[in-house]
Amino acid sequence: MAAPTTPPRPARRHRRPARLAAALATATALATLTPAPLAAASTTRGHEGTQRVLDTAVADGVPGALARARDRHGVWNGTAGTADLDTGRARGADDRFRIGSVTKTFVATVLLQLQGERRIDLDDTVDQHLPGLVDGHGHDGTAITLRQLLNHTSGISNYTADPEFRRRAFGEEFLDHRYDTWKPGQLVAVAMRHAPDFAPGTSWNYSNTNYILAGMVIEKVTGHGWEKEVERRILRPLGLRATSAPRTDPHLPRPAGRAYSFLGDPDREHPYDVTELNPSQAGAAGAMISTTADLDRFQRALLGGRLLPPAQLRQMTTTVEVHPSAPHVRYGLGLMRQTLSCGIRIWGHDGGIHGSATLAFTTRDTRHSYQANLNGEWSPSDPADAVALTEAEFCREG
């Protein structure tokens, strides 16, 4: 069901950004609640480099940036630029935004909880729970496990790479289809038009289809949509009042800024306001909304052992190689591990969805965490870029 159509708003023109400025999205894919109170902020001690990164992003053309860091000195919130190119409102530390593929960490957590309850086994095949769904052009759901969905070793084709889907979802046709509702089965069917990327378990490739299927497994096992299970098992227990899984609602709850995209324009001269969209096109792969403070609380609870039994947390943090050329990046079950140039290892995820690029990372002991968001989506989807951006926060003295 589509929402009432409003004319898309072309945004003001602004300069073309440099590569670093929009480096947050390695995984571009794709009930108003009271926001959680912000913790008392520390001074900028130790975060000057991080603030410079935010300022540089805006100087290079990204409308606005915000970040939050927690370390032994306390909590720091930094912002730069504007949340709204029409009104000029500045970005706020408690702004909500679409988190894209950071959603995957929430979804993987629910599946691991179900394993801990012995309602599933991660070595179950997809076909055991969704018989006949993964089939066609060489796909075989009887040979793919749930674990392979979560760590992207299934070989299942990525539905967001389908040319027709990309035209409708990410190109100028988005303006005509932004309110379309996509059912999970329809998204899987898009992927089934193509051959698998590789035989299950023989390689690695990021596929949003994996998490659409993971969400469907959650519904099959629990009788509830993945959104409800995330709300029941994670959001409410942790008091994440500014985080939501909006199903088909196209609006961002307030406070929130706007989101901007060039919609595939190679000249990058005409950014559009793409804030409103039906998030069903991203589903369990990337539909959620949150804030930096809520993402910090979630990650500290997850890696601190509050959401998963030890056995399941060990499985979540068991990683596989992403690519020989990127040995510093490894992928677990809905979690990415990155080794920075200073030797520090950080855990988390990043994500991109229309006009929003997000990262959320923490050290394994959760003593140092960092979340950031840009309200533009200019990233070339290079994992090395997100690593470079986090260096300013994690690779510093003090």
C-alpha positions as CSV (number, residue, x, y, z in Angstrom):
1,M,0.0,0.0,0.0
2,A,1.5,3.3,-1.0
3,A,1.4,6.5,1.0
4,P,0.0,9.7,-0.5
5,T,2.5,10.9,-3.0
6,T,4.2,14.2,-2.5
7,P,6.4,15.8,-5.1
8,P,10.0,14.9,-4.6
9,R,12.1,17.8,-3.4
10,P,15.2,18.6,-5.3
11,A,17.8,19.8,-2.8
12,R,20.0,22.7,-3.1
13,R,23.1,22.1,-5.1
14,H,26.3,21.6,-3.3
15,R,29.9,20.6,-4.1
16,R,30.9,17.1,-5.1
17,P,32.3,15.3,-2.1
18,A,35.7,13.7,-1.8
19,R,36.0,10.0,-1.4
20,L,36.7,10.1,2.3
21,A,33.7,12.3,3.0
22,A,31.1,9.6,2.5
23,A,33.0,6.5,3.5
24,L,30.6,5.1,5.9
25,A,28.7,2.6,3.8
26,T,30.4,-0.7,3.0
27,A,27.1,-2.5,2.6
28,T,24.9,-0.2,0.6
29,A,21.7,-1.8,-0.1
30,L,19.6,-0.8,0.4
31,A,4.7,4.8,16.5
32,T,6.8,7.8,17.2
33,L,8.9,7.1,20.2
34,T,10.6,9.2,22.8
35,P,14.4,9.3,22.2
36,A,16.6,7.9,24.9
37,P,18.3,10.6,27.0
38,L,21.8,11.5,26.0
39,A,24.5,10.7,28.5
40,A,26.5,13.5,30.0
41,A,29.0,14.6,27.4
42,S,32.7,14.9,28.0
43,T,34.9,17.6,26.5
44,T,36.4,17.1,23.1
45,R,39.6,15.7,24.7
46,G,41.0,13.1,22.4
47,H,38.2,13.6,19.8
48,E,39.7,16.5,17.8
49,G,40.7,14.3,15.0
50,T,37.2,12.8,14.8
51,Q,35.6,16.2,14.7
52,R,38.0,17.2,11.9
53,V,36.7,14.2,9.9
54,L,33.1,15.4,10.3
55,D,34.1,18.9,9.4
56,T,36.0,17.7,6.3
57,A,33.0,15.6,5.2
58,V,30.8,18.7,5.2
59,A,33.4,20.9,3.6
60,D,33.6,18.3,0.8
61,G,29.9,18.4,0.2
62,V,28.1,16.1,2.5
63,P,25.1,18.1,4.0
64,G,25.6,17.0,7.6
65,A,27.5,14.6,9.9
66,L,27.2,13.5,13.4
67,A,29.1,11.1,15.7
68,R,29.2,9.8,19.2
69,A,32.1,8.2,21.0
70,R,32.4,6.6,24.5
71,D,35.7,6.0,26.1
72,R,37.3,6.2,29.6
73,H,36.8,10.0,29.6
74,G,33.0,9.7,29.1
75,V,30.7,10.4,26.2
76,W,31.4,12.8,23.4
77,N,28.9,14.0,20.7
78,G,30.1,15.8,17.6
79,T,28.1,17.3,14.8
80,A,28.8,19.3,11.6
81,G,26.8,20.7,8.8
82,T,23.0,20.8,8.3
83,A,20.2,18.3,8.8
84,D,18.0,20.1,6.3
85,L,19.2,21.9,3.2
86,D,16.0,23.9,3.0
87,T,15.7,25.2,6.5
88,G,19.4,25.1,7.5
89,R,18.7,23.3,10.7
90,A,21.9,21.9,12.2
91,R,22.3,18.2,12.8
92,G,21.5,17.2,16.4
93,A,23.1,14.6,18.6
94,D,19.8,12.9,19.1
95,D,18.7,12.9,15.5
96,R,17.2,9.6,14.2
97,F,18.3,8.1,10.9
98,R,18.0,5.0,8.8
99,I,20.8,2.6,9.8
100,G,20.8,0.4,6.6
101,S,22.8,-2.8,7.1
102,V,23.4,-2.2,10.8
103,T,20.0,-3.9,10.9
104,K,21.7,-7.2,10.1
105,T,23.3,-7.3,13.6
106,F,19.9,-7.1,15.2
107,V,18.5,-9.8,13.0
108,A,21.4,-12.1,13.5
109,T,21.1,-11.6,17.3
110,V,17.5,-12.8,17.2
111,L,18.4,-16.0,15.2
112,L,21.2,-16.7,17.6
113,Q,18.8,-16.3,20.5
114,L,16.5,-18.8,18.8
115,Q,19.4,-21.2,18.5
116,G,20.1,-20.8,22.2
117,E,16.5,-21.7,22.9
118,R,17.0,-24.8,20.7
119,R,14.2,-23.7,18.3
120,I,16.6,-23.7,15.4
121,D,20.1,-24.9,14.6
122,L,22.4,-22.7,12.5
123,D,23.4,-25.8,10.6
124,D,19.7,-26.3,9.6
125,T,19.3,-25.8,5.8
126,V,17.2,-23.0,4.5
127,D,14.9,-25.5,2.9
128,Q,14.0,-27.0,6.3
129,H,12.4,-23.8,7.3
130,L,11.5,-22.3,3.9
131,P,10.9,-25.3,1.6
132,G,11.2,-24.6,-2.1
133,L,11.8,-20.9,-1.8
134,V,15.5,-20.9,-2.7
135,D,15.4,-22.6,-6.0
136,G,16.1,-21.7,-9.6
137,H,19.1,-20.9,-11.8
138,G,21.3,-23.2,-9.8
139,H,20.2,-22.1,-6.3
140,D,19.5,-24.9,-3.9
141,G,18.0,-24.2,-0.5
142,T,18.7,-27.8,0.6
143,A,22.5,-27.1,0.4
144,I,22.6,-23.8,2.2
145,T,22.6,-23.4,6.0
146,L,21.3,-20.6,8.2
147,R,24.9,-20.0,9.3
148,Q,25.9,-19.4,5.7
149,L,23.1,-16.8,5.4
150,L,24.4,-14.9,8.4
151,N,28.1,-14.9,7.4
152,H,27.4,-14.3,3.6
153,T,29.0,-17.6,2.5
154,S,25.7,-18.9,0.9
155,G,26.5,-17.8,-2.6
156,I,22.9,-16.6,-3.0
157,S,22.6,-13.8,-5.5
158,N,22.1,-10.3,-4.1
159,Y,18.7,-8.9,-5.1
160,T,19.8,-5.3,-4.8
161,A,22.3,-6.0,-7.6
162,D,19.5,-6.9,-10.1
163,P,19.5,-4.2,-12.8
164,E,15.7,-3.8,-12.9
165,F,15.5,-3.6,-9.1
166,R,18.3,-1.0,-9.0
167,R,16.5,1.2,-11.5
168,R,13.4,1.2,-9.4
169,A,15.0,1.4,-6.0
170,F,18.1,3.5,-6.6
171,G,17.8,5.3,-9.9
172,E,15.5,8.1,-10.9
173,E,12.6,5.6,-11.0
174,F,12.8,5.7,-7.2
175,L,10.8,8.9,-7.3
176,D,7.9,6.9,-8.8
177,H,8.3,3.8,-6.6
178,R,9.5,5.2,-3.3
179,Y,6.2,4.1,-1.6
180,D,5.9,0.7,-3.1
181,T,5.6,-2.2,-0.7
182,W,7.9,-5.2,-1.3
183,K,7.1,-8.5,0.3
184,P,10.1,-10.6,1.4
185,G,9.2,-13.4,-1.1
186,Q,9.2,-10.9,-3.9
187,L,12.7,-9.8,-3.0
188,V,13.9,-13.4,-2.9
189,A,12.3,-14.0,-6.3
190,V,14.3,-11.1,-7.7
191,A,17.5,-12.9,-6.6
192,M,16.3,-16.2,-8.0
193,R,16.4,-14.7,-11.5
194,H,20.2,-15.0,-11.4
195,A,22.7,-17.7,-10.9
196,P,24.4,-18.1,-7.5
197,D,27.7,-16.3,-7.0
198,F,29.4,-19.5,-6.0
199,A,28.7,-22.9,-4.5
200,P,27.6,-22.7,-0.8
201,G,30.5,-22.4,1.6
202,T,33.3,-22.0,-1.0
203,S,33.7,-18.2,-1.0
204,W,32.3,-15.0,0.4
205,N,30.1,-12.3,-1.1
206,Y,27.8,-9.8,0.6
207,S,24.2,-10.5,-0.3
208,N,21.2,-8.7,1.1
209,T,19.1,-11.6,0.1
210,N,20.7,-13.6,2.9
211,Y,19.1,-11.4,5.5
212,I,15.7,-11.2,3.8
213,L,15.7,-15.0,4.2
214,A,16.9,-14.8,7.8
215,G,14.0,-12.5,8.6
216,M,11.6,-15.0,6.9
217,V,13.1,-17.8,9.0
218,I,12.4,-15.8,12.2
219,E,8.8,-15.4,11.2
220,K,8.4,-19.1,10.3
221,V,9.8,-20.2,13.6
222,T,8.2,-17.7,15.9
223,G,4.9,-16.9,14.1
224,H,5.9,-13.2,14.3
225,G,7.6,-10.9,11.8
226,W,11.3,-10.2,12.4
227,E,10.4,-6.6,13.4
228,K,8.2,-7.8,16.3
229,E,10.9,-10.2,17.5
230,V,13.5,-7.5,17.4
231,E,11.3,-5.2,19.3
232,R,10.3,-7.8,21.9
233,R,13.8,-9.4,22.4
234,I,16.1,-6.4,22.0
235,L,14.5,-2.9,21.8
236,R,12.2,-3.1,24.8
237,P,14.5,-5.0,27.2
238,L,17.4,-2.5,26.5
239,G,15.1,0.6,26.5
240,L,16.0,1.5,23.0
241,R,13.2,4.0,22.7
242,A,14.6,5.8,19.7
243,T,15.1,2.6,17.6
244,S,12.4,1.1,15.5
245,A,11.8,-1.5,12.7
246,P,9.1,0.4,10.7
247,R,7.8,-2.3,8.4
248,T,6.1,-0.1,5.6
249,D,5.9,3.3,7.3
250,P,7.8,5.7,5.0
251,H,8.4,8.5,7.6
252,L,11.3,9.1,10.0
253,P,10.2,9.8,13.6
254,R,11.3,13.1,15.0
255,P,13.8,14.5,15.7
256,A,15.4,13.7,12.4
257,G,17.1,15.4,9.6
258,R,16.6,14.9,5.9
259,A,18.4,12.4,3.6
260,Y,19.9,13.2,0.2
261,S,20.8,11.2,-2.8
262,F,21.9,11.8,-6.4
263,L,19.9,8.8,-7.5
264,G,22.6,7.5,-9.8
265,D,23.2,10.8,-11.6
266,P,26.8,10.4,-12.9
267,D,27.2,14.2,-12.9
268,R,26.2,14.4,-9.2
269,E,24.8,17.8,-9.7
270,H,21.2,17.4,-8.5
271,P,20.7,15.8,-5.1
272,Y,17.2,14.8,-4.2
273,D,15.5,14.6,-0.8
274,V,14.9,10.9,-0.4
275,T,13.9,10.9,3.3
276,E,10.6,9.3,2.8
277,L,10.6,5.7,1.4
278,N,8.9,2.4,2.1
279,P,11.5,0.5,4.0
280,S,10.1,-2.9,2.9
281,Q,12.5,-2.7,0.0
282,A,15.3,-3.2,2.5
283,G,13.4,-5.4,5.0
284,A,15.5,-7.5,7.4
285,A,18.6,-6.5,5.4
286,G,18.4,-2.8,6.3
287,A,15.1,-1.3,7.3
288,M,15.7,-0.1,10.8
289,I,15.9,3.4,12.3
290,S,18.0,4.4,15.3
291,T,20.3,7.0,16.9
292,T,24.0,7.0,17.8
293,A,23.1,6.7,21.5
294,D,20.9,3.7,21.0
295,L,23.4,1.9,18.7
296,D,26.0,2.4,21.4
297,R,23.8,0.9,24.0
298,F,22.9,-2.1,21.8
299,Q,26.4,-2.9,20.8
300,R,27.7,-2.7,24.4
301,A,24.9,-5.0,25.6
302,L,25.5,-7.4,22.8
303,L,29.3,-7.8,23.1
304,G,29.0,-7.5,26.8
305,G,27.0,-10.7,26.9
306,R,23.6,-9.3,27.9
307,L,21.7,-10.5,24.8
308,L,23.3,-13.9,24.0
309,P,24.6,-16.9,26.0
310,P,28.4,-17.3,25.8
311,A,28.1,-20.2,23.2
312,Q,26.1,-18.1,20.8
313,L,28.2,-15.0,21.3
314,R,31.3,-17.1,20.4
315,Q,29.6,-18.2,17.2
316,M,28.6,-14.7,16.4
317,T,32.3,-13.5,16.7
318,T,33.7,-16.5,14.8
319,T,34.7,-14.8,11.5
320,V,35.5,-15.8,7.9
321,E,37.7,-14.2,5.4
322,V,36.1,-11.5,3.2
323,H,38.7,-11.3,0.5
324,P,42.5,-12.0,0.4
325,S,43.1,-8.4,-0.6
326,A,41.5,-7.2,2.6
327,P,42.9,-9.3,5.5
328,H,42.0,-6.6,8.0
329,V,38.3,-7.2,7.4
330,R,36.6,-10.4,8.5
331,Y,32.9,-11.2,8.9
332,G,31.1,-13.1,11.7
333,L,27.4,-13.6,12.0
334,G,26.0,-10.2,11.4
335,L,29.2,-8.6,12.8
336,M,32.2,-7.3,11.0
337,R,35.7,-7.3,12.6
338,Q,38.2,-4.8,11.4
339,T,41.9,-4.5,12.4
340,L,43.0,-0.9,12.2
341,S,46.5,0.3,11.3
342,C,47.3,0.8,14.9
343,G,46.5,-2.8,15.7
344,I,43.3,-2.2,17.4
345,R,40.4,-4.5,16.5
346,I,36.9,-3.2,16.4
347,W,33.6,-5.0,16.0
348,G,30.3,-3.8,14.5
349,H,28.7,-3.0,11.2
350,D,28.1,-0.2,8.8
351,G,25.4,0.4,6.4
352,G,24.0,2.5,3.6
353,I,20.5,3.2,2.5
354,H,19.1,6.1,0.5
355,G,20.7,9.3,1.8
356,S,22.0,7.8,5.0
357,A,25.5,6.3,5.7
358,T,26.1,4.8,9.1
359,L,28.8,3.1,11.1
360,A,28.7,1.6,14.5
361,F,31.8,0.0,16.0
362,T,33.2,-0.9,19.4
363,T,36.3,-2.6,20.9
364,R,35.6,-6.1,22.0
365,D,35.7,-5.1,25.7
366,T,33.2,-2.3,24.8
367,R,35.4,0.3,26.6
368,H,35.7,2.4,23.5
369,S,32.8,2.7,21.0
370,Y,32.0,5.0,18.1
371,Q,28.9,5.6,16.0
372,A,28.5,8.1,13.1
373,N,26.1,9.0,10.4
374,L,26.1,11.2,7.2
375,N,22.8,12.3,5.7
376,G,24.1,11.6,2.2
377,E,25.2,8.4,0.4
378,W,28.1,9.2,-1.8
379,S,30.3,6.1,-0.8
380,P,31.8,3.9,-3.5
381,S,31.2,1.0,-1.1
382,D,34.8,0.3,-0.3
383,P,35.5,-1.3,3.1
384,A,38.8,0.4,3.3
385,D,37.1,3.8,3.4
386,A,35.2,2.9,6.6
387,V,38.4,1.7,8.1
388,A,40.1,5.0,7.3
389,L,37.2,6.9,8.9
390,T,37.4,5.0,12.1
391,E,41.2,5.5,12.4
392,A,40.7,9.1,13.6
393,E,38.7,7.9,16.6
394,F,40.3,4.6,17.6
395,C,43.9,5.1,16.7
396,R,44.8,8.0,19.0
397,E,46.5,8.5,22.3
398,G,44.5,9.0,25.4
